[in-house]
Amino acid sequence: MSDVAEQLTRLSDAELAARVAEDIPDGSYVNLGIGKPTHVSGYVPEGREVIYHSENGIIGVGPPPPEGEEDVELIDASKRYVTAAPGAAYFDHPDSFAMMRGGHIDIAVLGAYQVAQNGDLANWATLDEKFPPAVGGAMDLVAGVKTIFVMMRHQNRDGSPKLLERCTYPLTGLGVVSRVYTDLAVLDVTPEGFRLVDLAKGNDLEAVRAVTGAPIHT
């Protein structure tokens, strides 16, 4: 990893989840993808009601339960223990995917391996010893949900960029991403490419540009 990358301030997963939650409007129906996005359910800003959907069949997902109070039959799509918010409902996969594909979800927060400057999304594994190759519900989400937020690390572990001019991995959807939240910055996807919304406190724009695989406009 370069000296520039080592000097950057990086948000923790919790800080990043809270940052995403800031931009979710009151009354929104929101699907949280597997992995880092599931943490967003624990950070609903005061005074707002957000209805979280999990593709395994829950609408009204609450924050994680306190340690020792887990219900082994109440999990989200990441197999993470959750709570049920007042008024929560349970349903089968056909109904869950009908909500996703039918335009009934306002926002989906997904993880990603790569995002291109035109909003192309690559977020499914093709070679993995633990998980078989499968695009999963992400394909249905990007086809049916109005707004797609991506929440991810800005770089891979080897320091290579995850924000690119063009994705090199198989695509989940073409031009579907609206906004990207990384541990370094928040970027909108525009017709001109990535546009800076804000930087993690303490970061310099030129330093962030140096570890990004596509231009960042202001």
HUVENFEN-V570777 format. One record per residue. N is the residue number from 1. OMEGA is omega in degrees with one decimal (* if undefined). Layout:
BEGIN
N_OMEGA + N_OMEGA
END
This chain:
BEGIN
1_-175.5 + 2_177.1 + 3_179.0 + 4_-178.4 + 5_-178.3 + 6_-178.0 + 7_-176.3 + 8_175.1 + 9_-175.9 + 10_176.8 + 11_172.2 + 12_177.6 + 13_-179.9 + 14_178.8 + 15_179.2 + 16_177.4 + 17_178.9 + 18_178.4 + 19_177.1 + 20_-177.1 + 21_178.9 + 22_-172.7 + 23_179.5 + 24_-174.9 + 25_176.2 + 26_176.6 + 27_-177.8 + 28_169.3 + 29_-168.1 + 30_171.8 + 31_177.3 + 32_-179.2 + 33_-178.2 + 34_175.9 + 35_-175.1 + 36_-177.6 + 37_-178.8 + 38_-178.8 + 39_-175.3 + 40_-177.7 + 41_179.8 + 42_-174.0 + 43_173.9 + 44_-179.1 + 45_-178.9 + 46_178.4 + 47_178.6 + 48_169.8 + 49_177.1 + 50_-177.7 + 51_-175.9 + 52_-178.0 + 53_173.5 + 54_-170.5 + 55_177.8 + 56_169.9 + 57_176.4 + 58_165.9 + 59_-170.5 + 60_178.3 + 61_176.9 + 62_179.6 + 63_177.3 + 64_179.4 + 65_173.6 + 66_179.1 + 67_-179.6 + 68_-179.7 + 69_-177.8 + 70_171.9 + 71_-173.5 + 72_179.3 + 73_-178.4 + 74_-178.0 + 75_175.0 + 76_-176.3 + 77_176.6 + 78_-175.2 + 79_177.8 + 80_178.2 + 81_178.7 + 82_171.1 + 83_176.7 + 84_176.8 + 85_176.5 + 86_-179.6 + 87_-180.0 + 88_179.5 + 89_-178.9 + 90_-176.4 + 91_-177.4 + 92_-176.5 + 93_178.7 + 94_178.7 + 95_-179.8 + 96_-178.2 + 97_173.6 + 98_175.0 + 99_-177.1 + 100_-175.8 + 101_-174.9 + 102_177.8 + 103_-177.2 + 104_178.3 + 105_-176.7 + 106_-174.3 + 107_167.8 + 108_176.0 + 109_-173.9 + 110_168.9 + 111_-179.6 + 112_168.4 + 113_-179.8 + 114_170.0 + 115_178.4 + 116_-176.4 + 117_176.0 + 118_177.6 + 119_173.5 + 120_-176.1 + 121_172.1 + 122_-176.5 + 123_175.9 + 124_-174.9 + 125_173.7 + 126_178.5 + 127_-178.0 + 128_-178.3 + 129_-175.8 + 130_-175.6 + 131_177.5 + 132_177.5 + 133_-179.8 + 134_-179.7 + 135_175.8 + 136_-175.8 + 137_-178.9 + 138_179.4 + 139_179.0 + 140_-179.9 + 141_-177.1 + 142_178.0 + 143_-170.8 + 144_-175.5 + 145_-173.1 + 146_-173.6 + 147_179.9 + 148_170.4 + 149_174.3 + 150_-179.3 + 151_-174.2 + 152_170.9 + 153_-177.7 + 154_-176.4 + 155_170.2 + 156_-177.6 + 157_179.2 + 158_178.3 + 159_-179.9 + 160_-175.7 + 161_175.0 + 162_173.9 + 163_-167.1 + 164_171.6 + 165_176.0 + 166_177.2 + 167_175.5 + 168_177.4 + 169_175.8 + 170_-173.1 + 171_171.1 + 172_-179.6 + 173_-178.7 + 174_174.5 + 175_-172.4 + 176_-172.7 + 177_177.9 + 178_-175.5 + 179_179.3 + 180_176.2 + 181_176.4 + 182_178.9 + 183_180.0 + 184_-171.9 + 185_171.0 + 186_-175.2 + 187_171.0 + 188_171.4 + 189_-177.0 + 190_175.8 + 191_178.6 + 192_-178.4 + 193_-178.7 + 194_176.7 + 195_-177.3 + 196_171.0 + 197_172.8 + 198_178.9 + 199_169.5 + 200_-174.0 + 201_177.8 + 202_-178.2 + 203_176.7 + 204_-176.6 + 205_-178.5 + 206_177.6 + 207_177.7 + 208_176.5 + 209_-176.5 + 210_-179.6 + 211_179.2 + 212_-175.8 + 213_177.8 + 214_179.6 + 215_172.8 + 216_-179.9 + 217_178.5 + 218_*
END
